[in-house]
Amino acid sequence: VQMVESGGGLVRPGQSLRLSCDASSLTTFSEKAMGWYRQAPGKQRVVVATVTTGGVPTYWIDSEEGRFTISRDNVKNAVYLQMNNLKREDTAVYFCNTSPPTPRYWGQGTQVTVSS
């Protein structure tokens, strides 16, 4: 099982990105809470947002500003992260995984770079 993340890129501050995670190889996807995580250069990987099997989100970063929206599609076995009003400090490699994460499920991640 491996997650396949996509949708990253180079954007300017204030712009948006929508990340996608293909978890089709996870046959128990609908039974798992899922999460988005990120790792900035020189820092540890941290959780960004998680979503329950029923689609209830929890935001661990920027919960007050509401810039991130996590969602899932239990038919497509996919997880999404909509990121608005991106800031330079959002620059990181973004990963999806179960919540809590399963070590052997880490994928390659998708790079998000926010720079003017």
Beta strands, then each sheet from edge to edge (+ up, - down):
strand 1: 4-6
strand 2: 9-11
strand 3: 17-22
strand 4: 34-39
strand 5: 46-51
strand 6: 57-59
strand 7: 68-73
strand 8: 78-83
strand 9: 92-98
strand 10: 110-114
sheet 1: 1+ 3- 8+ 7-
sheet 2: 2+ 10+ 9- 4+ 5- 6+
end
